[in-house]
């Protein structure tokens, strides 16, 4: 299946939609735009039994999807779907489990700093247990969209990092992009990585470089604002003790998702 964007006609929803369109174009994937009704969870259980309430909320959802179609225009063909009634996190999670999209694209929190990724409560919930990759767009992405840079991937030698590298390499092959395999370590932590990182980059079938960057405040701080050419996205693996084939964020990934200056892709455990 293709990409799915969670859209709610907010600034953050428009960021996700713009990123979804660019990803759809770059990777040749179909694009589905999903919205959830009602916008607020209050009164869902009471209102769900009221046919007039359901019809009114569904009409609002249809209007939101019409906005999405207008914004996309003829750039890519899209399908739209209204999910509800229910909470956004629960319905998007169930949709992803049932339909298995190649990725779910979401916007950042309304409280995020401009230009940075920061997940809201819906994204936070989905980033703990969903079985498909999740892509989070930085706030304000529509003001300066683009996928021109290399695809960066965070690497620490773990099985989850190896899985993230494989995923990033598939994306790069489809999009004609290069890969930056990035490890962040200092002192004794560099041991082994100095051989592993270049070897991993050399093993890929796409143009790739490997680098070990020194810690600056924290590992997450470095990954969130990589030096040099701005990456089109950063791919992170899930933590090693979450359920298999599900996204489960570790402490570094959580901080990266909350502070990155470019789209972040979190892939499920292998």
JORA-V896703 format. One record per backbone hydrogen bond with DSSP energy under -0.5 kcal/mol. CO is the residue of the C=O (numbers start at 1). NH is the residue of the N-H. E is the energy in kcal/mol with one decimal. If there is no record, write none. Layout:
<<CO;NH;E> <CO;NH;E>>
//
This chain:
<<2;102;-1.7> <2;103;-0.6> <3;32;-2.5> <4;105;-3.2> <5;7;-0.7> <5;34;-3.1> <10;14;-2.5> <11;15;-1.9> <12;16;-2.1> <13;17;-2.2> <14;18;-2.5> <15;19;-2.3> <16;20;-2.7> <17;21;-2.3> <18;22;-2.2> <19;23;-2.7> <20;24;-2.4> <21;25;-2.4> <22;26;-2.6> <23;27;-2.5> <24;28;-1.0> <24;29;-1.1> <30;3;-2.2> <31;79;-2.1> <32;5;-2.8> <32;34;-0.6> <33;81;-2.2> <34;7;-3.0> <35;83;-3.1> <37;85;-0.6> <37;86;-0.7> <41;44;-2.0> <43;47;-3.2> <44;48;-2.5> <46;49;-0.7> <47;50;-2.0> <49;51;-0.7> <50;54;-2.5> <51;55;-2.3> <52;56;-2.4> <53;57;-2.6> <54;58;-2.7> <55;59;-2.0> <56;60;-1.7> <57;61;-2.1> <58;62;-2.5> <59;63;-1.9> <60;64;-2.0> <61;65;-2.3> <62;66;-1.8> <63;67;-1.7> <64;68;-1.8> <65;69;-2.3> <66;70;-2.1> <67;71;-2.4> <68;72;-2.3> <69;73;-2.4> <72;75;-1.7> <77;31;-0.8> <79;33;-3.0> <81;35;-2.2> <81;83;-0.5> <83;37;-2.6> <87;91;-2.5> <88;92;-2.6> <89;93;-2.1> <90;94;-2.4> <91;95;-2.5> <92;96;-2.5> <93;97;-2.2> <94;98;-2.4> <95;99;-3.1> <96;100;-2.1> <103;4;-2.1> <103;105;-0.5> <104;135;-2.8> <105;6;-2.6> <106;137;-2.6> <109;112;-1.6> <113;116;-2.1> <116;139;-2.7> <118;109;-5.7> <120;124;-2.8> <121;125;-2.1> <122;126;-2.1> <123;127;-2.1> <125;128;-1.4> <126;130;-1.2> <127;249;-0.9> <130;247;-3.4> <133;104;-2.4> <134;266;-2.8> <135;106;-3.1> <135;137;-0.5> <136;264;-1.8> <138;141;-1.4> <139;115;-2.8> <140;143;-1.6> <140;144;-0.6> <141;144;-1.0> <150;152;-0.7> <150;232;-2.3> <150;233;-0.8> <151;180;-2.2> <152;235;-2.8> <153;182;-2.8> <158;162;-2.2> <159;163;-2.1> <160;164;-1.9> <161;165;-2.4> <162;166;-2.2> <163;167;-2.2> <164;168;-2.8> <165;169;-2.5> <166;170;-1.9> <167;171;-2.1> <168;172;-2.7> <169;173;-2.4> <170;174;-2.0> <171;175;-2.3> <172;176;-1.4> <172;177;-2.1> <178;151;-2.9> <179;181;-0.5> <179;209;-2.2> <180;153;-2.6> <180;182;-0.7> <181;183;-0.5> <181;211;-2.3> <182;155;-2.8> <183;185;-0.5> <183;213;-3.1> <186;189;-1.8> <187;190;-1.7> <188;191;-1.3> <190;193;-0.6> <190;194;-1.7> <191;193;-0.6> <192;195;-0.9> <192;196;-2.6> <193;197;-2.6> <195;199;-1.5> <196;200;-3.0> <197;201;-2.2> <198;202;-2.4> <199;203;-1.4> <200;204;-0.6> <201;204;-1.0> <207;179;-2.4> <209;181;-3.1> <211;183;-2.6> <211;213;-0.5> <213;185;-1.9> <216;218;-2.6> <218;216;-0.7> <218;222;-1.5> <219;223;-2.3> <220;224;-2.0> <221;225;-0.7> <222;225;-0.9> <223;226;-0.5> <224;261;-1.8> <232;263;-0.5> <233;152;-2.4> <234;265;-3.2> <235;154;-2.4> <236;267;-2.3> <239;242;-1.1> <243;246;-1.1> <246;269;-2.2> <247;129;-2.8> <248;239;-3.5> <250;254;-2.4> <251;255;-1.8> <252;256;-2.4> <253;257;-2.9> <254;258;-1.3> <255;259;-0.5> <256;259;-1.5> <256;260;-2.0> <260;117;-2.9> <263;234;-2.3> <264;136;-2.6> <264;266;-0.5> <265;236;-3.2> <265;267;-0.6> <266;134;-2.2> <267;238;-0.5> <269;245;-0.7>>
//
